[in-house]
């Protein structure tokens, strides 16, 4: 075989190896980014995100303890009497 053919084969094999290394590094970076995103931490931040706000706790269930209905506009207002003609 000629030297040119060996050179071409060498270059093709090196390009394939470089592509494999590039794809592996890119996959590692994507996995690390997904892990950072799931942990609640920014990419270049050393401190964690603040905790979520506390949720409202339900009232205790005590014997004889009942929650009253919320104050609102009250019962539906009475409908006005129909206006009649004449009187």
C-alpha positions as CSV (number, residue, x, y, z in Angstrom):
1,X,0.0,0.0,0.0
2,X,1.1,3.5,-0.6
3,X,1.9,6.0,2.1
4,X,-1.0,8.2,1.1
5,X,-3.4,5.4,1.9
6,X,-1.9,4.8,5.3
7,X,-2.1,8.6,6.0
8,X,-5.8,8.7,5.0
9,X,-6.6,5.7,7.1
10,X,-4.7,7.2,10.1
11,X,-6.6,10.5,9.8
12,X,-10.0,8.7,9.6
13,X,-9.3,6.6,12.7
14,X,-8.1,9.7,14.6
15,X,-11.2,11.6,13.6
16,X,-13.4,8.7,14.8
17,X,-11.5,8.5,18.1
18,X,-11.7,12.3,18.6
19,X,-15.5,12.2,17.9
20,X,-15.9,9.5,20.5
21,X,-14.0,11.4,23.2
22,X,-16.0,14.6,22.4
23,X,-19.3,12.8,22.7
24,X,-18.4,11.1,26.0
25,X,-17.3,14.4,27.5
26,X,-20.5,16.0,26.3
27,X,-22.6,13.3,27.8
28,X,-20.8,13.7,31.2
29,X,-21.4,17.4,31.1
30,X,-25.1,16.9,30.4
31,X,-25.4,14.4,33.2
32,X,-23.7,16.8,35.6
33,X,-25.9,19.7,34.5
34,X,-29.0,17.5,35.1
35,X,-27.8,16.5,38.5
36,X,-27.2,20.2,39.5
37,X,-30.6,21.1,38.2
38,X,-32.3,18.4,40.2
39,X,-30.4,19.3,43.4
40,X,-31.7,22.9,43.3
41,X,-28.3,24.4,42.8
42,X,-27.2,26.7,40.1
43,X,-24.4,25.8,37.7
44,X,-21.8,28.2,39.2
45,X,-23.2,28.6,42.6
46,X,-21.7,27.1,45.8
47,X,-24.7,27.9,48.0
48,X,-28.0,25.9,47.8
49,X,-31.2,27.5,46.8
50,X,-33.4,28.8,49.7
51,X,-35.9,26.3,51.1
52,X,-39.5,26.4,49.8
53,X,-41.9,28.5,51.8
54,X,-43.7,26.5,54.6
55,X,-47.1,25.3,53.9
56,X,-50.1,26.1,56.1
57,X,-50.7,23.5,58.7
58,X,-54.3,22.3,59.2
59,X,-56.0,23.2,62.5
60,X,-55.7,20.6,65.2
61,X,-58.5,18.0,65.5
62,X,-59.6,18.5,69.1
63,X,-62.8,17.1,70.6
64,X,-65.6,19.7,70.6
65,X,-63.6,22.0,68.3
66,X,-65.4,23.1,65.1
67,X,-64.3,25.5,62.5
68,X,-67.0,28.2,61.7
69,X,-67.8,29.1,58.2
70,X,-65.8,32.0,56.8
71,X,-67.2,35.5,57.0
72,X,-68.5,36.6,53.6
73,X,-71.3,38.5,52.1
74,X,-73.7,36.4,54.0
75,X,-76.8,34.7,52.5
76,X,-78.0,35.6,49.1
77,X,-79.8,39.0,49.3
78,X,-83.5,39.1,48.8
79,X,-84.6,39.8,45.3
80,X,-86.4,43.2,44.9
81,X,-90.1,43.2,44.4
82,X,-91.2,43.5,40.8
83,X,-92.2,47.0,39.9
84,X,-95.8,47.3,39.0
85,X,-97.5,49.7,36.7
86,X,-100.1,52.1,37.9
87,X,-100.1,52.3,41.6
